[in-house]
Amino acid sequence: QLVHSFAILFNPVTPFASEKMLQMLNVDKSLFSWANVSSLILKKNHKLNQPEILFKKIEDSEIEN
């Protein structure tokens, strides 16, 4: 539930990460709205999709370049 709320709240700042979170949560996009930030969207026995890494780690060598 918390990750779903974070996906909605962070969408204006990181829309690509929010989209990935929705895919991992296996949630219908129609439920992705400010009105559902505090709603209990994920019910008992809800099936999640395969988790993915949201952000790539930036190595020090990449920063130095």
CYANA upper distance limits for C-alpha pairs under 8 A (distance plus 0.5 A):
  1 GLN  CA      5 SER  CA      6.81
  1 GLN  CA     40 LEU  CA      6.78
  1 GLN  CA     41 ILE  CA      7.22
  1 GLN  CA     42 LEU  CA      6.78
  2 LEU  CA      6 PHE  CA      6.63
  3 VAL  CA      7 ALA  CA      6.56
  3 VAL  CA     21 MET  CA      7.86
  4 HIS  CA      8 ILE  CA      7.01
  4 HIS  CA     21 MET  CA      7.86
  4 HIS  CA     22 LEU  CA      7.53
  4 HIS  CA     25 LEU  CA      7.97
  4 HIS  CA     37 VAL  CA      7.99
  4 HIS  CA     41 ILE  CA      8.44
  5 SER  CA      9 LEU  CA      6.70
  5 SER  CA     36 ASN  CA      8.21
  5 SER  CA     37 VAL  CA      5.32
  5 SER  CA     38 SER  CA      7.18
  6 PHE  CA     10 PHE  CA      6.32
  6 PHE  CA     18 SER  CA      8.42
  7 ALA  CA     11 ASN  CA      6.40
  7 ALA  CA     17 ALA  CA      8.05
  7 ALA  CA     18 SER  CA      4.99
  7 ALA  CA     19 GLU  CA      8.04
  7 ALA  CA     21 MET  CA      6.75
  7 ALA  CA     22 LEU  CA      7.56
  8 ILE  CA     18 SER  CA      7.35
  8 ILE  CA     32 PHE  CA      6.92
  8 ILE  CA     33 SER  CA      7.07
  8 ILE  CA     34 TRP  CA      7.13
  8 ILE  CA     37 VAL  CA      7.01
  9 LEU  CA     34 TRP  CA      8.19
  9 LEU  CA     37 VAL  CA      7.97
 10 PHE  CA     14 THR  CA      6.31
 10 PHE  CA     15 PRO  CA      7.68
 10 PHE  CA     18 SER  CA      7.15
 11 ASN  CA     15 PRO  CA      4.91
 11 ASN  CA     16 PHE  CA      8.30
 11 ASN  CA     17 ALA  CA      8.13
 11 ASN  CA     18 SER  CA      5.86
 11 ASN  CA     19 GLU  CA      8.47
 14 THR  CA     18 SER  CA      6.82
 15 PRO  CA     19 GLU  CA      6.62
 16 PHE  CA     20 LYS  CA      6.89
 17 ALA  CA     21 MET  CA      6.68
 17 ALA  CA     54 LEU  CA      6.37
 17 ALA  CA     55 PHE  CA      8.27
 18 SER  CA     22 LEU  CA      6.78
 19 GLU  CA     23 GLN  CA      6.83
 20 LYS  CA     24 MET  CA      6.71
 20 LYS  CA     52 GLU  CA      8.38
 20 LYS  CA     54 LEU  CA      7.58
 21 MET  CA     25 LEU  CA      6.61
 21 MET  CA     54 LEU  CA      8.43
 22 LEU  CA     26 ASN  CA      6.56
 22 LEU  CA     27 VAL  CA      6.12
 22 LEU  CA     28 ASP  CA      8.29
 22 LEU  CA     29 LYS  CA      8.07
 23 GLN  CA     27 VAL  CA      7.16
 23 GLN  CA     49 ASN  CA      7.40
 24 MET  CA     48 LEU  CA      6.53
 24 MET  CA     49 ASN  CA      5.16
 24 MET  CA     50 GLN  CA      6.51
 24 MET  CA     51 PRO  CA      6.12
 24 MET  CA     52 GLU  CA      7.94
 25 LEU  CA     47 LYS  CA      8.30
 25 LEU  CA     48 LEU  CA      5.53
 25 LEU  CA     49 ASN  CA      6.62
 26 ASN  CA     47 LYS  CA      7.53
 26 ASN  CA     48 LEU  CA      5.98
 26 ASN  CA     49 ASN  CA      6.35
 27 VAL  CA     31 LEU  CA      7.74
 28 ASP  CA     32 PHE  CA      7.85
 31 LEU  CA     36 ASN  CA      7.10
 31 LEU  CA     41 ILE  CA      8.30
 32 PHE  CA     36 ASN  CA      7.30
 33 SER  CA     37 VAL  CA      7.49
 35 ALA  CA     39 SER  CA      8.33
 36 ASN  CA     40 LEU  CA      8.46
 36 ASN  CA     41 ILE  CA      8.25
 42 LEU  CA     46 HIS  CA      6.58
 58 ILE  CA     62 GLU  CA      7.03
 58 ILE  CA     63 ILE  CA      7.71
 59 GLU  CA     63 ILE  CA      7.19
 60 ASP  CA     64 GLU  CA      6.75
 61 SER  CA     65 ASN  CA      6.91
